[in-house]
């Protein structure tokens, strides 16, 4: 069914000025919403469902009219031919395959050998484009031969997966995650399909989302299993499906659990996987680049997140969320989250302008009077802070990719893409986004009183996070409606599935483990060669190396170190049911006095070394299963770094 939009919408000919969204002068005051044909279908978007969205856009316009507009325009640059792919390869950690820094391709072979078929295809496609571009430009430095780079990939489709199981091709293992077809019922707007939000009152059946198999490989399998196109049913139970993080005996890995060197590998793999997923589904993934311009190096509003955090960490060492952002959320919560229309009802525009000026002058001096800030004003200031970031909270590079999520055919694939995009965000952006989403969930938890359901909050917040993307767009009424529904749906998923989106997929962690194992093997081989050259007794070295690992630890027993606790070391027998929480409990039960406060989640059990750099374990990790996956690891109890 096609929903026909018959009238011109607000005409958001928006331009971004340092985070501000300005309307063209000739646009008259908006008084109407975009009408559309209301059919008899139960799945038709109700006009009221987008009411909060259009109202928020009007509020943004009024807010801008009362703000100074003297900052420079942020320019977003579309990369030249080949430049996009070259930048992509750099971000994927493969810059040594080309250019002036091109070196021994063997350095990347370990990395390439851990890729799935779809990931390798995505890399190969970009390498080919860069090769062609460099040849056209007659560059003097080395141009890679794709056939050489991917020679090892040929004929290895059935290679072992990173966890030692069979190839990552999706077979029977995928079936346990595939209940009914999760194709959500779709609506059409001008030939464009939309995935509607699921009514909150609707009963939803939960199913595990598959984090063990490459998302792109799952998409290939799904396409192959449904070559005969089945007409999507609007009454399909799939619209009621919700997804949860599956239980994993070797432990769920969340963002922040890994050491920086492993997290860097995760980001490289996430970019390649996201690109492979979009390639398989036929969705264009184009990154943009913000042209470097002069930005404010102090203050609160219109200041880059990294600059804000630098100045905030001088006052509060280790802080990861801008202090002004934290204080605004705190002020809103002090007024009570049961206030009706919270986030939806705007503050007074002139008062907001004055508060901004006063905050800029007094916030860091500690002389600002927070008692004078009304709750709705604080909410408006919070949204203004997000809009006025010089670069969007979802980043210039990936904002288009976030918006393209609405074009993915199933809710499961939308969540998979969002999961990878969250991983790819810069730390400051990701941490601030997390704080925002956690706050929004607390608002929604009080929906019975404040009338702010997840749909309402999504509609209000979506334009504040996504409108940077409309830079320079002259969108018609149909595009306008599609974008509104689409980004509101993405916002809805970001709020609802925070736990899932901040989880690092197991297949990516396994790929990191395999990379580490291969690199260690390579290093060990080089070390043996060096020792032989230096006339050392190689056998003696290997014997000492082995005995150092196995010293005084019997089979089936691990030694756990806790350097900061009373009991600094303990040998623990592995059993089928022993969990990380049990290991912690044994140590903490021997603490007394002040040390009892450690029970509040201040210390964690870590897996260190072997095939991983460092990994914080969740409480439900089964130690025997993890030991079998990483038998050479050390086990240490310590606090998380700030």
C-alpha positions, 0 to 999 in steps of 0.5 A, spaced: 500 500 500 502 506 498 501 512 502 499 518 498 502 525 501 498 530 498 500 537 501 507 540 502 510 539 509 514 544 513 519 545 508 525 544 512 530 547 507 535 546 513 542 549 513 546 547 519 550 553 522 554 550 528 549 545 530 543 550 529 538 548 524 536 554 520 530 555 515 530 559 509 527 566 510 521 565 505 518 559 509 512 562 512 510 559 519 508 552 519 501 551 521 499 544 518 502 537 518 503 533 512 496 530 510 496 523 507 491 518 505 488 514 511 486 507 508 483 501 512 489 498 514 491 497 521 498 498 519 497 505 517 501 510 520 496 514 524 497 522 523 498 523 531 503 518 531 508 523 528 505 529 531 510 530 536 516 530 531 513 536 527 512 540 533 519 538 535 521 541 528 517 547 530 520 548 536 527 547 533 526 553 528 523 558 534 529 556 538 534 558 532 531 564 531 532 566 538 540 564 538 546 568 535 548 566 528 555 568 528 558 562 527 561 559 521 558 554 517 560 546 518 562 544 511 561 536 509 565 534 504 563 528 499 570 524 497 573 524 490 573 518 486 577 513 490 578 517 496 572 514 499 575 507 498 582 509 500 579 512 507 575 506 508 581 501 507 585 506 512 580 505 517 579 498 516 587 497 518 589 496 511 593 502 509 599 498 508 596 495 502 597 501 498 600 508 497 607 510 500 606 506 506 605 500 502 609 494 505 610 487 506 603 484 504 604 479 509 603 484 515 595 484 513 595 476 511 594 474 518 588 479 518 585 477 512 585 470 513 580 471 519 575 474 515 569 471 513 567 470 505 563 476 505 568 481 509 573 479 504 569 480 498 567 487 501 575 488 502 577 486 495 571 490 492 575 497 495 582 494 494 580 494 486 577 501 486 583 504 489 588 500 485 584 502 479 584 510 481 591 510 483 593 507 476 589 512 473 592 518 477 599 515 475 601 514 482 608 512 483 608 508 489 606 501 490 599 499 487 596 492 490 595 486 485 588 484 488 589 477 486 596 477 490 592 480 496 587 475 496 590 469 493 590 465 500 582 466 500 581 462 494 579 455 495 578 456 503 571 457 503 570 452 508 576 454 513 575 454 520 572 459 524 575 464 529 572 459 534 575 453 531 568 450 529 567 449 521 566 455 516 562 461 518 557 459 512 550 459 516 547 452 516 543 449 521 546 453 527 542 459 524 536 455 525 536 456 532 535 463 531 530 463 526 523 463 528 518 466 524 520 470 518 522 477 522 520 481 516 516 487 519 510 489 516 511 495 511 508 501 509 509 505 502 510 512 501 511 514 494 514 507 493 518 507 499 517 502 504 517 504 512 517 499 518 512 502 523 514 502 530 511 496 534 505 499 539 507 498 546 501 495 548 502 489 543 504 483 546 511 481 544 515 474 543 522 475 545 527 471 541 535 471 541 539 475 536 544 471 533 551 474 535 555 467 533 555 468 526 557 474 521 551 478 520 553 479 513 553 471 512 546 471 515 543 476 510 546 471 505 543 465 507 537 469 508 537 471 501 538 464 499 533 461 503 528 466 500 529 466 493 522 465 491 519 472 494 513 471 499 508 477 499 509 480 506 503 479 510 501 485 514 498 481 520 504 477 520 506 475 527 513 477 526 511 485 527 511 482 534 518 479 535 523 483 540 530 481 540 535 479 546 542 478 547 543 470 548 546 467 553 553 465 552 557 460 556 564 464 555 561 470 557 558 476 553 563 482 551 560 489 552 563 495 549 568 497 555 570 490 557 576 489 552 583 492 552 584 498 547 589 494 542 583 489 542 578 494 541 582 497 535 581 490 532 574 490 533 573 497 530 576 495 524 572 488 523 566 492 525 567 497 519 568 491 514 562 487 517 558 493 516 560 494 509 559 487 508 552 487 510 550 493 506 553 490 500 549 484 501 543 487 502 544 492 496 545 499 501 550 504 499 554 506 505 558 512 504 562 516 509 562 523 509 568 527 512 567 534 515 572 539 513 576 542 518 574 549 520 576 553 526 571 551 532 571 554 539 576 552 544 572 553 550 565 554 553 559 549 553 555 550 547 558 549 540 564 546 543 567 539 540 566 533 545 573 532 545 575 539 547 569 539 552 572 533 555 579 536 556 577 542 560 572 537 564 577 532 566 582 538 569 576 539 574 574 532 574 579 527 572 577 521 569 570 524 567 567 521 560 561 525 559 561 532 559 559 536 566 554 540 563 551 534 560 551 531 566 548 537 570 542 538 565 540 531 566 541 531 573 537 538 573 531 535 569 531 529 574 531 533 580 524 536 578 521 529 578 521 524 571 513 524 572 512 531 569 507 530 564 510 532 557 517 532 559 522 533 553 516 534 549 514 541 552 519 546 550 522 552 555 521 559 554 525 561 548 528 568 550 529 565 557 533 559 554 537 564 550 539 568 557 540 561 560 545 559 555 549 566 556 549 565 563 551 558 563 557 560 559 559 565 564 558 562 570 558 554 569 565 553 570 566 558 576 561 555 580 556 561 581 551 559 576 544 558 580 541 552 578 535 553 582 533 558 577 532 553 571 525 550 570 525 543 568 522 544 561 528 549 560 533 544 562 530 539 557 530 544 552 537 546 554 539 539 553 536 538 546 540 545 544 546 542 547 546 536 542 544 540 536 549 545 537 555 540 537 560 542 531 559 535 529 553 531 530 553 526 536 552 520 531 558 523 528 559 526 521 562 520 518 557 515 520 550 519 520 548 517 513 549 510 515 545 511 521 540 514 517 540 508 512 539 503 517 531 505 515 532 501 509 534 495 511 529 490 510 528 486 517 528 489 524 533 484 526 538 487 520 537 494 523 539 492 530 545 488 527 547 494 523 546 499 529 550 494 533 556 495 529 555 503 528 555 504 535 561 500 536 564 505 530 563 511 534 568 515 537 569 514 545 566 521 547 560 520 542 559 513 544 559 514 552 555 521 551 550 517 547 549 512 552 548 517 558 543 520 553 539 513 552 539 511 559 536 518 561 531 517 556 529 510 558 528 513 565 523 518 562 520 512 559 519 508 565 515 513 568 510 513 562 504 512 566 505 519 569 509 523 564 505 520 558 512 520 554 512 513 551 518 510 547 514 512 541 513 519 544 520 520 546 523 517 539 519 522 535 521 528 540 529 526 540 530 524 533 530 531 529 535 533 535 540 527 533 539 526 526 537 533 522 544 534 521 543 530 515 539 534 512 544 539 510 543 542 503 537 538 502 531 540 498 526 535 500 519 534 497 513 532 501 514 525 500 521 524 502 520 529 508 515 524 511 519 518 509 525 521 513 521 523 519 518 516 520 525 512 518 529 516 523 524 516 529 524 508 528 531 508 528 531 513 535 526 508 537 531 502 536 536 506 539 532 507 546 529 500 546 535 495 545 541 499 549 543 492 552 544 489 545 547 495 541 553 495 546 554 488 546 560 486 542 558 480 537 561 473 539 564 472 532 568 479 532 571 477 539 573 470 536 576 473 530 580 478 534 582 471 538 584 468 532 588 474 530 592 474 536 593 467 536 596 467 529 600 474 531 603 470 537 605 464 532 608 468 528 612 472 533 614 465 536 617 463 530 621 469 529 623 468 536 625 461 535 629 463 529 633 469 533 634 464 539 637 459 534 642 464 531 644 466 538 646 459 539 641 458 545 638 451 546 632 451 543 629 445 547 631 448 553 627 455 552 621 451 550 621 447 556 622 453 560 617 456 557 612 451 558 614 450 565 613 457 567 605 456 564 604 450 568 608 451 574 604 449 581 597 449 577 594 442 576 590 440 571 583 442 571 585 448 576 586 455 575 590 460 579 586 467 580 590 473 582 587 479 586 593 483 588 589 489 591 585 484 596 587 481 602 587 474 599 592 475 593 592 468 590 587 462 590 587 456 586 580 454 584 578 447 581 574 448 575 567 445 575 561 445 570 557 450 574 563 455 576 561 462 574 565 468 574 561 471 580 562 465 584 570 466 583 569 473 586 564 471 591 570 466 594 575 472 594 570 477 597 567 473 602 574 473 606 574 481 606 572 485 612 571 492 614 572 497 609 573 492 603 566 490 604 564 495 599 568 492 594 561 487 593 558 493 590 561 491 583 567 495 584 572 489 582 571 484 576 574 478 574 579 479 568 581 474 563 588 476 561 593 474 555 593 467 551 588 469 545 586 476 548 589 482 550 585 483 556 577 482 557 573 484 563 568 478 565 561 478 566 558 475 572 555 469 568 561 467 565 562 459 565 569 459 567 571 451 565 568 453 558 572 460 557 578 456 560 577 451 554 577 457 549 583 460 552 587 455 556 593 460 556 590 466 560 591 468 566 586 470 571 586 477 575 581 480 580 581 488 579 577 494 578 576 497 571 580 503 569 576 510 569 
